[in-house]
Amino acid sequence: MIEGKQPKLESTLHTFQQVERLALRWLVLARRMGLPEDADQVVNVLARVVTMIRMYQISINLLLATNPVTAAIGVAGLLGVAVSATDVLAGYY
């Protein structure tokens, strides 16, 4: 099932990593441009969301591993994503 789609999954993962790097670089550049405080807060939240998405992706990959220790680390990663999400979204709900 997954074996036949592995090259496409690897390509998608590589593309996502490139987009992640590009987004974080743009966010750093935007922060250094001396934007107003509100814009700096938005850049900070966006950077944290991009990082949370990456943490989620890594955690899911660890959960798919057959080793119980790696699966436990994946569960811990998902808990970290949940805690980070509640921290990022604290003012919005």
Distance bins in CASP14 RR format, pairs under 12 A and 6 or more apart:
PFRMAT RR
TARGET T0000
AUTHOR 0000-0000-0000
RMODE 2
METHOD distances of the structure
MODEL  1
1 9 0 0 0 0 0 1 0 0 0 0 0
2 8 0 0 0 0 0 1 0 0 0 0 0
2 9 1 0 0 1 0 0 0 0 0 0 0
2 10 0 0 0 0 0 1 0 0 0 0 0
2 61 0 0 0 0 0 1 0 0 0 0 0
2 64 0 0 0 0 1 0 0 0 0 0 0
3 9 0 0 0 0 0 1 0 0 0 0 0
4 10 0 0 0 0 0 1 0 0 0 0 0
5 11 0 0 0 0 0 1 0 0 0 0 0
5 12 0 0 0 0 1 0 0 0 0 0 0
5 13 0 0 0 0 0 1 0 0 0 0 0
6 12 0 0 0 0 0 1 0 0 0 0 0
6 13 0 0 0 0 0 1 0 0 0 0 0
7 13 0 0 0 0 0 1 0 0 0 0 0
7 14 0 0 0 0 0 1 0 0 0 0 0
8 14 0 0 0 0 0 1 0 0 0 0 0
8 15 0 0 0 0 0 1 0 0 0 0 0
9 15 0 0 0 0 0 1 0 0 0 0 0
9 16 0 0 0 0 0 1 0 0 0 0 0
9 57 0 0 0 0 0 1 0 0 0 0 0
9 60 0 0 0 0 0 1 0 0 0 0 0
9 61 0 0 0 0 0 1 0 0 0 0 0
9 64 0 0 0 0 0 1 0 0 0 0 0
10 16 0 0 0 0 0 1 0 0 0 0 0
10 17 0 0 0 0 0 1 0 0 0 0 0
10 61 0 0 0 0 0 1 0 0 0 0 0
11 17 0 0 0 0 0 1 0 0 0 0 0
11 18 0 0 0 0 0 1 0 0 0 0 0
12 18 0 0 0 0 0 1 0 0 0 0 0
12 19 0 0 0 0 0 1 0 0 0 0 0
12 57 0 0 0 0 0 1 0 0 0 0 0
13 19 0 0 0 0 0 1 0 0 0 0 0
13 20 0 0 0 0 0 1 0 0 0 0 0
13 54 0 0 0 0 0 1 0 0 0 0 0
13 57 1 0 0 1 0 0 0 0 0 0 0
13 58 0 0 0 0 0 1 0 0 0 0 0
13 60 0 0 0 0 0 1 0 0 0 0 0
13 61 0 0 0 0 1 0 0 0 0 0 0
14 20 0 0 0 0 0 1 0 0 0 0 0
14 21 0 0 0 0 0 1 0 0 0 0 0
15 21 0 0 0 0 0 1 0 0 0 0 0
15 22 0 0 0 0 0 1 0 0 0 0 0
16 22 0 0 0 0 0 1 0 0 0 0 0
16 23 0 0 0 0 0 1 0 0 0 0 0
16 50 0 0 0 0 0 1 0 0 0 0 0
16 53 0 0 0 0 1 0 0 0 0 0 0
16 54 0 0 0 0 1 0 0 0 0 0 0
16 56 0 0 0 0 0 1 0 0 0 0 0
16 57 1 0 0 1 0 0 0 0 0 0 0
16 58 0 0 0 0 0 1 0 0 0 0 0
16 61 0 0 0 0 0 1 0 0 0 0 0
17 23 0 0 0 0 0 1 0 0 0 0 0
17 24 0 0 0 0 0 1 0 0 0 0 0
17 50 0 0 0 0 0 1 0 0 0 0 0
17 53 0 0 0 0 0 1 0 0 0 0 0
17 54 0 0 0 0 1 0 0 0 0 0 0
17 57 0 0 0 0 1 0 0 0 0 0 0
17 58 0 0 0 0 0 1 0 0 0 0 0
18 24 0 0 0 0 0 1 0 0 0 0 0
18 25 0 0 0 0 0 1 0 0 0 0 0
19 25 0 0 0 0 0 1 0 0 0 0 0
19 26 0 0 0 0 0 1 0 0 0 0 0
19 50 0 0 0 0 1 0 0 0 0 0 0
19 53 0 0 0 0 0 1 0 0 0 0 0
19 54 0 0 0 0 0 1 0 0 0 0 0
19 57 0 0 0 0 0 1 0 0 0 0 0
20 26 0 0 0 0 0 1 0 0 0 0 0
20 27 0 0 0 0 0 1 0 0 0 0 0
20 46 0 0 0 0 0 1 0 0 0 0 0
20 47 0 0 0 0 0 1 0 0 0 0 0
20 49 0 0 0 0 0 1 0 0 0 0 0
20 50 1 0 1 0 0 0 0 0 0 0 0
20 51 0 0 0 0 1 0 0 0 0 0 0
20 52 0 0 0 0 0 1 0 0 0 0 0
20 53 1 0 0 1 0 0 0 0 0 0 0
20 54 1 0 1 0 0 0 0 0 0 0 0
20 55 0 0 0 0 0 1 0 0 0 0 0
20 56 0 0 0 0 0 1 0 0 0 0 0
20 57 0 0 0 0 1 0 0 0 0 0 0
20 58 0 0 0 0 0 1 0 0 0 0 0
21 27 0 0 0 0 0 1 0 0 0 0 0
21 28 0 0 0 0 0 1 0 0 0 0 0
21 50 0 0 0 0 1 0 0 0 0 0 0
21 51 0 0 0 0 0 1 0 0 0 0 0
21 54 0 0 0 0 0 1 0 0 0 0 0
22 28 0 0 0 0 0 1 0 0 0 0 0
22 29 0 0 0 0 0 1 0 0 0 0 0
22 50 0 0 0 0 0 1 0 0 0 0 0
23 29 0 0 0 0 0 1 0 0 0 0 0
23 30 0 0 0 0 0 1 0 0 0 0 0
23 43 0 0 0 0 0 1 0 0 0 0 0
23 46 1 0 0 1 0 0 0 0 0 0 0
23 47 0 0 0 0 1 0 0 0 0 0 0
23 48 0 0 0 0 0 1 0 0 0 0 0
23 49 0 0 0 0 1 0 0 0 0 0 0
23 50 1 0 1 0 0 0 0 0 0 0 0
23 51 0 0 0 0 0 1 0 0 0 0 0
23 53 0 0 0 0 1 0 0 0 0 0 0
23 54 0 0 0 0 0 1 0 0 0 0 0
24 30 0 0 0 0 0 1 0 0 0 0 0
24 31 0 0 0 0 0 1 0 0 0 0 0
24 43 0 0 0 0 0 1 0 0 0 0 0
24 44 0 0 0 0 0 1 0 0 0 0 0
24 46 0 0 0 0 1 0 0 0 0 0 0
24 47 1 0 0 1 0 0 0 0 0 0 0
24 48 0 0 0 0 0 1 0 0 0 0 0
24 49 0 0 0 0 0 1 0 0 0 0 0
24 50 1 0 0 1 0 0 0 0 0 0 0
24 51 0 0 0 0 1 0 0 0 0 0 0
24 53 0 0 0 0 0 1 0 0 0 0 0
24 54 0 0 0 0 1 0 0 0 0 0 0
25 31 0 0 0 0 0 1 0 0 0 0 0
25 32 0 0 0 0 0 1 0 0 0 0 0
25 43 0 0 0 0 0 1 0 0 0 0 0
25 47 0 0 0 0 0 1 0 0 0 0 0
25 50 0 0 0 0 0 1 0 0 0 0 0
26 32 0 0 0 0 0 1 0 0 0 0 0
26 33 0 0 0 0 0 1 0 0 0 0 0
26 43 0 0 0 0 1 0 0 0 0 0 0
26 46 0 0 0 0 1 0 0 0 0 0 0
26 47 0 0 0 0 1 0 0 0 0 0 0
26 50 0 0 0 0 0 1 0 0 0 0 0
27 33 0 0 0 0 0 1 0 0 0 0 0
27 35 0 0 0 0 0 1 0 0 0 0 0
27 39 0 0 0 0 0 1 0 0 0 0 0
27 40 0 0 0 0 0 1 0 0 0 0 0
27 42 0 0 0 0 1 0 0 0 0 0 0
27 43 1 0 1 0 0 0 0 0 0 0 0
27 44 0 0 0 0 1 0 0 0 0 0 0
27 45 0 0 0 0 1 0 0 0 0 0 0
27 46 1 0 1 0 0 0 0 0 0 0 0
27 47 1 0 1 0 0 0 0 0 0 0 0
27 48 0 0 0 0 1 0 0 0 0 0 0
27 49 0 0 0 0 0 1 0 0 0 0 0
27 50 1 0 0 1 0 0 0 0 0 0 0
27 51 0 0 0 0 0 1 0 0 0 0 0
28 35 0 0 0 0 0 1 0 0 0 0 0
28 40 0 0 0 0 0 1 0 0 0 0 0
28 43 0 0 0 0 1 0 0 0 0 0 0
28 44 0 0 0 0 0 1 0 0 0 0 0
28 46 0 0 0 0 0 1 0 0 0 0 0
28 47 0 0 0 0 1 0 0 0 0 0 0
28 50 0 0 0 0 0 1 0 0 0 0 0
29 35 0 0 0 0 0 1 0 0 0 0 0
29 43 0 0 0 0 1 0 0 0 0 0 0
29 47 0 0 0 0 0 1 0 0 0 0 0
30 36 0 0 0 0 0 1 0 0 0 0 0
30 39 1 0 0 1 0 0 0 0 0 0 0
30 40 0 0 0 0 1 0 0 0 0 0 0
30 41 0 0 0 0 0 1 0 0 0 0 0
30 42 0 0 0 0 1 0 0 0 0 0 0
30 43 1 0 1 0 0 0 0 0 0 0 0
30 44 0 0 0 0 0 1 0 0 0 0 0
30 46 0 0 0 0 1 0 0 0 0 0 0
30 47 0 0 0 0 1 0 0 0 0 0 0
31 37 0 0 0 0 0 1 0 0 0 0 0
31 39 0 0 0 0 1 0 0 0 0 0 0
31 40 1 0 0 1 0 0 0 0 0 0 0
31 41 0 0 0 0 0 1 0 0 0 0 0
31 42 0 0 0 0 0 1 0 0 0 0 0
31 43 1 0 1 0 0 0 0 0 0 0 0
31 44 1 0 0 1 0 0 0 0 0 0 0
31 45 0 0 0 0 0 1 0 0 0 0 0
31 46 0 0 0 0 0 1 0 0 0 0 0
31 47 0 0 0 0 1 0 0 0 0 0 0
32 39 0 0 0 0 0 1 0 0 0 0 0
32 40 0 0 0 0 0 1 0 0 0 0 0
32 43 0 0 0 0 1 0 0 0 0 0 0
33 39 0 0 0 0 1 0 0 0 0 0 0
33 40 0 0 0 0 1 0 0 0 0 0 0
33 43 0 0 0 0 1 0 0 0 0 0 0
34 40 1 0 0 1 0 0 0 0 0 0 0
34 43 0 0 0 0 0 1 0 0 0 0 0
35 41 0 0 0 0 1 0 0 0 0 0 0
35 42 0 0 0 0 1 0 0 0 0 0 0
35 43 1 0 0 1 0 0 0 0 0 0 0
35 44 0 0 0 0 0 1 0 0 0 0 0
36 42 0 0 0 0 1 0 0 0 0 0 0
36 43 0 0 0 0 0 1 0 0 0 0 0
37 43 0 0 0 0 0 1 0 0 0 0 0
37 44 0 0 0 0 0 1 0 0 0 0 0
38 44 0 0 0 0 0 1 0 0 0 0 0
38 45 0 0 0 0 0 1 0 0 0 0 0
39 45 0 0 0 0 0 1 0 0 0 0 0
39 46 0 0 0 0 0 1 0 0 0 0 0
40 46 0 0 0 0 0 1 0 0 0 0 0
40 47 0 0 0 0 0 1 0 0 0 0 0
41 47 0 0 0 0 0 1 0 0 0 0 0
41 48 0 0 0 0 0 1 0 0 0 0 0
41 88 0 0 0 0 0 1 0 0 0 0 0
41 91 0 0 0 0 0 1 0 0 0 0 0
42 48 0 0 0 0 0 1 0 0 0 0 0
42 49 0 0 0 0 0 1 0 0 0 0 0
42 88 0 0 0 0 0 1 0 0 0 0 0
43 49 0 0 0 0 0 1 0 0 0 0 0
43 50 0 0 0 0 0 1 0 0 0 0 0
44 50 0 0 0 0 0 1 0 0 0 0 0
44 51 0 0 0 0 0 1 0 0 0 0 0
44 87 0 0 0 0 0 1 0 0 0 0 0
44 88 0 0 0 0 1 0 0 0 0 0 0
45 51 0 0 0 0 0 1 0 0 0 0 0
45 52 0 0 0 0 0 1 0 0 0 0 0
45 84 0 0 0 0 0 1 0 0 0 0 0
45 85 0 0 0 0 0 1 0 0 0 0 0
45 87 0 0 0 0 0 1 0 0 0 0 0
45 88 1 0 0 1 0 0 0 0 0 0 0
45 89 0 0 0 0 1 0 0 0 0 0 0
45 90 0 0 0 0 0 1 0 0 0 0 0
45 91 0 0 0 0 0 1 0 0 0 0 0
45 92 0 0 0 0 1 0 0 0 0 0 0
46 52 0 0 0 0 0 1 0 0 0 0 0
46 53 0 0 0 0 0 1 0 0 0 0 0
46 88 0 0 0 0 1 0 0 0 0 0 0
47 53 0 0 0 0 0 1 0 0 0 0 0
47 54 0 0 0 0 0 1 0 0 0 0 0
47 84 0 0 0 0 0 1 0 0 0 0 0
47 88 0 0 0 0 0 1 0 0 0 0 0
48 54 0 0 0 0 0 1 0 0 0 0 0
48 55 0 0 0 0 0 1 0 0 0 0 0
48 81 0 0 0 0 0 1 0 0 0 0 0
48 83 0 0 0 0 0 1 0 0 0 0 0
48 84 1 0 0 1 0 0 0 0 0 0 0
48 85 0 0 0 0 1 0 0 0 0 0 0
48 86 0 0 0 0 0 1 0 0 0 0 0
48 87 0 0 0 0 1 0 0 0 0 0 0
48 88 1 0 1 0 0 0 0 0 0 0 0
48 89 0 0 0 0 0 1 0 0 0 0 0
48 90 0 0 0 0 0 1 0 0 0 0 0
49 55 0 0 0 0 0 1 0 0 0 0 0
49 56 0 0 0 0 0 1 0 0 0 0 0
49 81 0 0 0 0 0 1 0 0 0 0 0
49 84 0 0 0 0 1 0 0 0 0 0 0
49 85 0 0 0 0 1 0 0 0 0 0 0
49 87 0 0 0 0 0 1 0 0 0 0 0
49 88 1 0 0 1 0 0 0 0 0 0 0
49 89 0 0 0 0 1 0 0 0 0 0 0
49 92 0 0 0 0 0 1 0 0 0 0 0
50 56 0 0 0 0 0 1 0 0 0 0 0
50 57 0 0 0 0 0 1 0 0 0 0 0
50 84 0 0 0 0 0 1 0 0 0 0 0
50 88 0 0 0 0 0 1 0 0 0 0 0
51 57 0 0 0 0 0 1 0 0 0 0 0
51 58 0 0 0 0 0 1 0 0 0 0 0
51 80 0 0 0 0 0 1 0 0 0 0 0
51 81 0 0 0 0 1 0 0 0 0 0 0
51 84 1 0 0 1 0 0 0 0 0 0 0
51 85 0 0 0 0 0 1 0 0 0 0 0
51 87 0 0 0 0 0 1 0 0 0 0 0
51 88 0 0 0 0 1 0 0 0 0 0 0
52 58 0 0 0 0 0 1 0 0 0 0 0
52 59 0 0 0 0 0 1 0 0 0 0 0
52 77 0 0 0 0 0 1 0 0 0 0 0
52 78 0 0 0 0 0 1 0 0 0 0 0
52 80 0 0 0 0 1 0 0 0 0 0 0
52 81 1 0 1 0 0 0 0 0 0 0 0
52 82 0 0 0 0 1 0 0 0 0 0 0
52 83 0 0 0 0 1 0 0 0 0 0 0
52 84 1 0 1 0 0 0 0 0 0 0 0
52 85 1 0 0 1 0 0 0 0 0 0 0
52 86 0 0 0 0 0 1 0 0 0 0 0
52 87 0 0 0 0 1 0 0 0 0 0 0
52 88 1 0 0 1 0 0 0 0 0 0 0
52 89 0 0 0 0 0 1 0 0 0 0 0
53 59 0 0 0 0 0 1 0 0 0 0 0
53 60 0 0 0 0 0 1 0 0 0 0 0
53 81 0 0 0 0 1 0 0 0 0 0 0
53 84 0 0 0 0 0 1 0 0 0 0 0
53 85 0 0 0 0 0 1 0 0 0 0 0
53 88 0 0 0 0 0 1 0 0 0 0 0
54 60 0 0 0 0 0 1 0 0 0 0 0
54 61 0 0 0 0 0 1 0 0 0 0 0
54 77 0 0 0 0 0 1 0 0 0 0 0
54 81 0 0 0 0 1 0 0 0 0 0 0
54 84 0 0 0 0 0 1 0 0 0 0 0
55 61 0 0 0 0 0 1 0 0 0 0 0
55 62 0 0 0 0 0 1 0 0 0 0 0
55 73 0 0 0 0 0 1 0 0 0 0 0
55 74 0 0 0 0 1 0 0 0 0 0 0
55 76 0 0 0 0 0 1 0 0 0 0 0
55 77 1 0 0 1 0 0 0 0 0 0 0
55 78 0 0 0 0 1 0 0 0 0 0 0
55 79 0 0 0 0 0 1 0 0 0 0 0
55 80 1 0 0 1 0 0 0 0 0 0 0
55 81 1 0 1 0 0 0 0 0 0 0 0
55 82 0 0 0 0 0 1 0 0 0 0 0
55 83 0 0 0 0 0 1 0 0 0 0 0
55 84 1 0 0 1 0 0 0 0 0 0 0
55 85 0 0 0 0 1 0 0 0 0 0 0
55 88 0 0 0 0 0 1 0 0 0 0 0
56 62 0 0 0 0 0 1 0 0 0 0 0
56 63 0 0 0 0 0 1 0 0 0 0 0
56 74 0 0 0 0 0 1 0 0 0 0 0
56 77 0 0 0 0 1 0 0 0 0 0 0
56 78 1 0 0 1 0 0 0 0 0 0 0
56 79 0 0 0 0 0 1 0 0 0 0 0
56 80 0 0 0 0 1 0 0 0 0 0 0
56 81 1 0 1 0 0 0 0 0 0 0 0
56 82 0 0 0 0 1 0 0 0 0 0 0
56 84 0 0 0 0 1 0 0 0 0 0 0
56 85 0 0 0 0 1 0 0 0 0 0 0
57 63 0 0 0 0 0 1 0 0 0 0 0
57 64 0 0 0 0 0 1 0 0 0 0 0
57 74 0 0 0 0 0 1 0 0 0 0 0
57 77 0 0 0 0 0 1 0 0 0 0 0
57 78 0 0 0 0 0 1 0 0 0 0 0
57 81 0 0 0 0 1 0 0 0 0 0 0
58 64 0 0 0 0 0 1 0 0 0 0 0
58 65 0 0 0 0 0 1 0 0 0 0 0
58 70 0 0 0 0 0 1 0 0 0 0 0
58 73 0 0 0 0 1 0 0 0 0 0 0
58 74 1 0 0 1 0 0 0 0 0 0 0
58 76 0 0 0 0 0 1 0 0 0 0 0
58 77 1 0 0 1 0 0 0 0 0 0 0
58 78 0 0 0 0 1 0 0 0 0 0 0
58 80 0 0 0 0 0 1 0 0 0 0 0
58 81 0 0 0 0 1 0 0 0 0 0 0
59 65 0 0 0 0 0 1 0 0 0 0 0
59 70 0 0 0 0 0 1 0 0 0 0 0
59 71 0 0 0 0 0 1 0 0 0 0 0
59 72 0 0 0 0 0 1 0 0 0 0 0
59 73 0 0 0 0 1 0 0 0 0 0 0
59 74 1 0 1 0 0 0 0 0 0 0 0
59 75 1 0 0 1 0 0 0 0 0 0 0
59 76 0 0 0 0 1 0 0 0 0 0 0
59 77 1 0 1 0 0 0 0 0 0 0 0
59 78 1 0 1 0 0 0 0 0 0 0 0
59 79 0 0 0 0 1 0 0 0 0 0 0
59 80 0 0 0 0 1 0 0 0 0 0 0
59 81 1 0 0 1 0 0 0 0 0 0 0
59 82 0 0 0 0 0 1 0 0 0 0 0
59 84 0 0 0 0 0 1 0 0 0 0 0
60 70 0 0 0 0 0 1 0 0 0 0 0
60 71 0 0 0 0 0 1 0 0 0 0 0
60 73 0 0 0 0 0 1 0 0 0 0 0
60 74 1 0 0 1 0 0 0 0 0 0 0
60 75 0 0 0 0 0 1 0 0 0 0 0
60 77 0 0 0 0 1 0 0 0 0 0 0
60 78 1 0 0 1 0 0 0 0 0 0 0
60 81 0 0 0 0 1 0 0 0 0 0 0
61 70 0 0 0 0 1 0 0 0 0 0 0
61 71 0 0 0 0 0 1 0 0 0 0 0
61 73 0 0 0 0 0 1 0 0 0 0 0
61 74 0 0 0 0 1 0 0 0 0 0 0
61 77 0 0 0 0 0 1 0 0 0 0 0
61 78 0 0 0 0 0 1 0 0 0 0 0
62 68 0 0 0 0 0 1 0 0 0 0 0
62 69 0 0 0 0 1 0 0 0 0 0 0
62 70 1 0 1 0 0 0 0 0 0 0 0
62 71 1 0 0 1 0 0 0 0 0 0 0
62 72 0 0 0 0 1 0 0 0 0 0 0
62 73 1 0 1 0 0 0 0 0 0 0 0
62 74 1 1 0 0 0 0 0 0 0 0 0
62 75 0 0 0 0 1 0 0 0 0 0 0
62 76 0 0 0 0 1 0 0 0 0 0 0
62 77 1 0 0 1 0 0 0 0 0 0 0
62 78 0 0 0 0 1 0 0 0 0 0 0
62 81 0 0 0 0 0 1 0 0 0 0 0
63 69 0 0 0 0 0 1 0 0 0 0 0
63 70 0 0 0 0 1 0 0 0 0 0 0
63 71 1 0 1 0 0 0 0 0 0 0 0
63 72 0 0 0 0 1 0 0 0 0 0 0
63 73 0 0 0 0 1 0 0 0 0 0 0
63 74 1 0 1 0 0 0 0 0 0 0 0
63 75 1 0 0 1 0 0 0 0 0 0 0
63 76 0 0 0 0 0 1 0 0 0 0 0
63 77 0 0 0 0 1 0 0 0 0 0 0
63 78 1 0 0 1 0 0 0 0 0 0 0
63 79 0 0 0 0 0 1 0 0 0 0 0
63 81 0 0 0 0 0 1 0 0 0 0 0
64 70 0 0 0 0 1 0 0 0 0 0 0
64 71 0 0 0 0 1 0 0 0 0 0 0
64 74 0 0 0 0 1 0 0 0 0 0 0
65 71 1 0 0 1 0 0 0 0 0 0 0
65 72 0 0 0 0 0 1 0 0 0 0 0
65 73 0 0 0 0 1 0 0 0 0 0 0
65 74 0 0 0 0 1 0 0 0 0 0 0
65 75 0 0 0 0 0 1 0 0 0 0 0
67 73 0 0 0 0 1 0 0 0 0 0 0
67 74 0 0 0 0 0 1 0 0 0 0 0
68 74 0 0 0 0 0 1 0 0 0 0 0
68 75 0 0 0 0 0 1 0 0 0 0 0
69 75 0 0 0 0 0 1 0 0 0 0 0
69 76 0 0 0 0 0 1 0 0 0 0 0
70 76 0 0 0 0 0 1 0 0 0 0 0
70 77 0 0 0 0 0 1 0 0 0 0 0
71 77 0 0 0 0 0 1 0 0 0 0 0
71 78 0 0 0 0 0 1 0 0 0 0 0
72 78 0 0 0 0 0 1 0 0 0 0 0
72 79 0 0 0 0 0 1 0 0 0 0 0
73 79 0 0 0 0 0 1 0 0 0 0 0
73 80 0 0 0 0 0 1 0 0 0 0 0
74 80 0 0 0 0 1 0 0 0 0 0 0
74 81 0 0 0 0 1 0 0 0 0 0 0
75 81 0 0 0 0 0 1 0 0 0 0 0
75 82 0 0 0 0 0 1 0 0 0 0 0
76 82 0 0 0 0 0 1 0 0 0 0 0
76 83 0 0 0 0 0 1 0 0 0 0 0
77 83 0 0 0 0 1 0 0 0 0 0 0
77 84 0 0 0 0 1 0 0 0 0 0 0
77 85 0 0 0 0 0 1 0 0 0 0 0
78 84 0 0 0 0 0 1 0 0 0 0 0
78 85 0 0 0 0 0 1 0 0 0 0 0
79 85 0 0 0 0 0 1 0 0 0 0 0
79 86 0 0 0 0 0 1 0 0 0 0 0
80 86 0 0 0 0 1 0 0 0 0 0 0
80 87 0 0 0 0 1 0 0 0 0 0 0
80 88 0 0 0 0 0 1 0 0 0 0 0
81 87 0 0 0 0 0 1 0 0 0 0 0
81 88 0 0 0 0 0 1 0 0 0 0 0
82 88 0 0 0 0 0 1 0 0 0 0 0
82 89 0 0 0 0 0 1 0 0 0 0 0
83 89 0 0 0 0 0 1 0 0 0 0 0
83 90 0 0 0 0 0 1 0 0 0 0 0
84 90 0 0 0 0 0 1 0 0 0 0 0
85 92 0 0 0 0 0 1 0 0 0 0 0
85 93 0 0 0 0 0 1 0 0 0 0 0
86 92 0 0 0 0 0 1 0 0 0 0 0
86 93 0 0 0 0 1 0 0 0 0 0 0
END
